[in-house]
Amino acid sequence: MPRNRSVPPLQGGLFGASLSCPDIDNLPLIVEPQGAIEVLAPGSVYQPLLLSPRADNIDVGPGKLDEHEEAFVRDLIRRLYPAGNHPRSSQTPLKWGHKEIWLKRNIEKRDDSFRLRVDNSDWFYPDFIVWILDYETRTQVFGFVDPKGLTLGAGGGWSDSKVVCTLYMPHVVERQLAASGQEVEFAGRTWTFRVRGVLVSTSSLASLSAQAKFNVRDDEGRNASPDEADFRRARIVFPKTDTSYIDEVLQLLCRDSTLDHLLAVSATLFDNSAYFTPSGEVEHDLALRHQEGSHSESEFVAAVVGDYLRPDSTGHHGAWASKNRRRQLMDYTSDGKWGFGGEKVSDIRDHPTPCEELWKRKQKAGKVRGGTGEG
């Protein structure tokens, strides 16, 4: 709030203009070059106020958007309303087809802010909450978007806390909500509630692809640099010279991929209160991974992303994981291996479900060892 009302604050417009407005309670948030109000604050579309102070005796809080945050808000509104006919009321949502969108800024280090963490990392406060309501399917998506430089801002690559919080922790949150029996009801009907996130990388695709910390595995287990499609599957989007990337952001918030399924299964594996029975090759591979080592959740997620993110030429994810399990299964051709005796190499090599078969054999071997120990 200003300490001296004689010095009016100036509004930094997202469309390149500034507007003098001494009435802070109704300060315009976004202005176009002609000075017309685009979106009002405070209100449902966006909070808090965006100020560009021009005098030392004006306090600004909770802080001005940086250029990347400004760009995201501006591009979102321009993409949804290319004709400029966006809502003028502070109580009117943005519209995306038949869906409603409510945009909020998420402020760091506030008790009522949305935050996530994994392992022993610091709390991650995404910059924006993008709440999407679909009345046709009765689905609410509590989406979050964070425009961020990832060259230095995600030093751990796929295991970085911001990346893991965006990819994996929403599935953990959903499990916790389901376990607590919480349901979302609106207008007397139950709605599906989802949490999903997207990182908008202000670092270039070339700069991230060149870093080994973001390597993925091809179908032969070789390290490969991820391309834009790989990053998109990992919920990382790169801004374009136009506003088309906004479509990618919104679609990622509303649609799940194969990787989302894998990470939802991973969340179940790390839930000590859950009983999990794997089904299919992928789930058996994940169960084996969880059984094999004392990985932190971040390390586990990073390994899954690296192995499953890039599909092979047929569009299949996890080809290398399957080949690796088949190679491990070949150990059973040795005589007397865990009491199973020798087997033909061809029988193992051509087994249609190596992950499931390896899981079953390890489970049986564990029971054999346990029985021997008890005796």
N, C-alpha and C positions, 0 to 999 in steps of 0.2 A: 504494500500500500504506500502511496506517496506521503512523505512527511510535509511537503509544501505544495498545497493545491494550486499555487500560482504558476507552477511549472508543469504543464500538461505532459503526460506520457505520449509517446508516439508509437502507433501500431505498425509493426513490420509486416507488410502484406506478403502473402505467399505468391501472389501473382505480380510481384515486382513493384508495388506501390507502398507508400506509407501514409497513414491517416492519423491526424491529430484528433485525440478523443479524450477530453478531460474527465468524462463520466466513466470511471473504471467499472462500475457495476454492470454496464451494458456495452462493454467494449467490443467492437467487431473483431472477429478472429481472422477472417480471410477477406482480403479485398482484391479486386481486379484493378488494372491500371486506371480506369475511370473513377475509381473510388466507391463503386457499388459494393454493398455488403454481400458476401458470399455465404458465410456461415456465422451464426451468432454464438457467443459464449457469455455467461455460462449457459449450459443447456445440455440436451441429451446427445447431440452429435459429437461434441468435443469439449473436454475440459482438461486443464485449467486455462486461464487467459494466457495469451501469448503477447508479451510486451518487448519492445525494443527501447530501453531507457536511453535518453539523450542527456541526462543530468545526473550528477552524483548524489543528489538528495532524493532520488526515487529508488525505493526497494522493489525488487522484482521477485516474485515467487509463484510457483516453485521452480521456475527456470524457463528460459527461452528454448524453443526447439532448435536443434542444430539443423544444418542444411539438409541432411539426409532424412531427418524426421519430417521436416517441412515438405520435402519432395514427395514423401509417401502420402501425406494427407492431401496435398494438391493433386497428385496423380490419381488417387482413389476417387476424388470428387469429379475430376475431369473425365475419368473413364466411365463412371456411372452416369454422368450427365454431360455428354459431349455437346449438347445444344445449349448448355448453360442454364437449364431449367431446374436446378437443384432446389430442394426445399428451403424456404426462408424462415420457417418457424423453428424455434429452439426445441420444440416438443415433437418434431416430425422426423421420423427415421429416414435414412438413405434407403433407396430401393435398388435391388439387384434382381431383375426379372420379377418373380412373384415373392421373392424373399425380402425381409427387412434387415437392415444393417444399422447397428448402433455403435458408434466409434467413441472410444474413451482413451484418454491418456492414462498410463499406469505409472505412478510416481514411485521412485525408489525410497526404501527405508521408511515407509509409512505402514502403520498397523493394519490399515484397511486396503492395502495394495495387494495385488496378485503376485505371488512369488513361488518359485520352485527351487529345489536343490536335489543333488544326487550325491551319495557317499558323504564325504566331509567337505564338499565344495561350499563356496560362498553362495548366498541366495542369488538367484537370477530373477531380476525384475524386467520382464519384457516391456518395451516402450509403449505398445498399444494393445488395447483389448478391442477385438472386432467381433461383436456379438451378432450372430446371424440367426434369424428366426424364419423357419420354413413352416408356414401354416398348413400347407398341403400334406406334408409328411409328419407333422407335429414333431419336428426336430429342432432343438436349440443347439447351436455350436458356440461354445465359449472359446473363441479363437484368440490367439495372441500373435502379434507380429513385431519383430524387432529388426529395424534397419541397423546393420552393424558391420564394421570392417572386420573381416575374419582372418586376414593375413596374420595380424598380431592378436586380434581379439579372440581367436580360437586357437591358442597355442598348442593344445593337445590334439588337434585334428578331430578325428571321429570320436575320440574319447574326451574331448573338451566338455566341460560342464554345460556350457550354453547349448552345444549341439545335442548332448545327451538329454538335457532338459526339454529341448524342443522335440526330439524324435521319440523319446522313450517315456519320460515322466508323465505325459498325459495319460498313458495307459495305466500307470500306477495309480494316478488320481482317480480314474474311472473305476478301478477295482476297489479302491477304498470307499468310494461313494456307494458302490453296489453292496459292499459288505456291511455298510452302516444302514442299509435299507432305505436310503434317501431316494425319493422320487420327485420329479418336477411336474407339478400340476398347474395347469393354466386353463381358465374358463371351464373348470370341471372335468378336464380330460388330462390323462397322463401323457407326458411328452418324453421323447428320447433326448438325453442330454449327453453331449460329446465335448471333449476338450482336445483341441488340436492347435499346433503352432507352426509358424513359418519364419525362417530367417531371410531377410532381404540383404544380400551381401553387397556392401558398398566397395568391397575389394573385387577386382576384376576376375573373370573366369580364368584368364591366363595365369594370374598370380597364384590362385589357389590350386589349379591343376598341376603347377610345377612343383608343389610341395609334397614331399614324401608322406607327410602326416595324413594326407587325404588320398593316398593310394588305395586302389581296389584290386581285387584279384580277378584275373580272367579265368576261363574254364580249364586252363592247365595249371592254375595256381601261381601264375606269374604276376608280379606287381605291374599295375597299369595306371596311368593318369586318368582321373575321372573326366568325363565330358559334361556338357551342360545337362543332358538328360539324366546322368547319374546324380548330379547334385540336386536336380529337381526331385528325383525319387527320395532323396535324403532331406527334402523340405528346405532346400536352399535355393533361392531364386535370385537372379541377377537383373537389375533394372535395365530397361531398354531406353533408346532415345525417344520412343513414344511411350504411351501408357499401357501397352499390351501386357506387360508383366503383371499388372493388377489382376487380370483374368487368372493367371497361374496361381497367384496368392490365394484368391478366393476359392478356386477349385481345390487346391490342396487342403484348405480348411474343411471342405465339405466331403471330400472323397478319400477313401483309404486305398492303399496299395498293398502289394505282397509284403513289402517291408513292414508296413503297419501290423499286419497279421503276425509276422515273426516277433515283433517287439511286444505285442500283446501277450503272446505265449511266453516270452522272456519275463514279463512282469509277473505272470503266474508262477513261473519257476522260482522266482525270488520271494514269493509270498509264502512265508513259513506256515501260514494258516490254511493254505490251499492244498488239496490233494490233486495231483496231476497225472493223468494217464495219456501218454503221447499217442497220436494217431497220424499216420502218414510219415513219409520219409523226412520231411523238414522238421516236424515236431520231435521225431526220434533223434535227429542230429542235435537239436537244441538241448534235449534232455541229456544226451551224452556229454555235451559241452559243460552243462551245469554240474554233472556228476564228476567230471574228470579233474577239475581244478578249483582252487580257491581264488577265483576271479572276483574283483570288485564289480559292481554293476556297470560302471563306466567301461571297464576293460572288456566285459562280456559284450556289451552293446557295440563297442568299436569293432570287435572281432566279427560279430554277426553282420554288421554293415559292410565291412571290408570284403567278406566272403560272398554275401548275397546281393549286394547292390546292383552289380552289372549282370544283365542276362546274357546267355550265350546266343549263338546265331539263330537258334530256334525259339528264342524268347524265354527260355527256362532259367530260373534263378537258382543258384546254389549248385551248379554243375561241378565246381571244384570240390565243394564239401562232400558231395556224393562220391566222387572219385577217391577222395582221401579216405573216406570210410571203407570203401571197397579195398583199398590198399591195406588198411588195418585188418580187415577181415581175412586177408590172405594169410595172416599168421596162423590161422586155424588149419592150414594144410600140414603143419608140423605134427609128427606123431605124439600122441598123448597130451595134446594141448588142452589143459584144464579138464581132462577126462573125456574129451570128445573124440580122441583118436585122429588118425590121418584122414584127410579128405582130398579129393582130386582138385587140382588147381582150376580146372575148367568149371567145376561146380560152383566154386567161390567167385571166380571171375565173372561168370554170367548170372550171378544171383540178381533178381530183379529189384530187390529192396535191401541194399547193403546196410543202410542206417538202421532200419528196423531189426534186421537179423543180428547186427552187432550189439544192439541194445539188449535183445533177448538173451544172447549168449553171455554178455557181461552180467546181466541180472541173474542168470542161472549159476554162473561161476561164483558170484558173490554169495549165493545161498549155499553152494557146496563148501566154500571156504568157511562160512559161518557155522555150518553143521560140523565140520571137522574140528573147528576151534572149540565148540561146545563139548565135543566128545573127549 
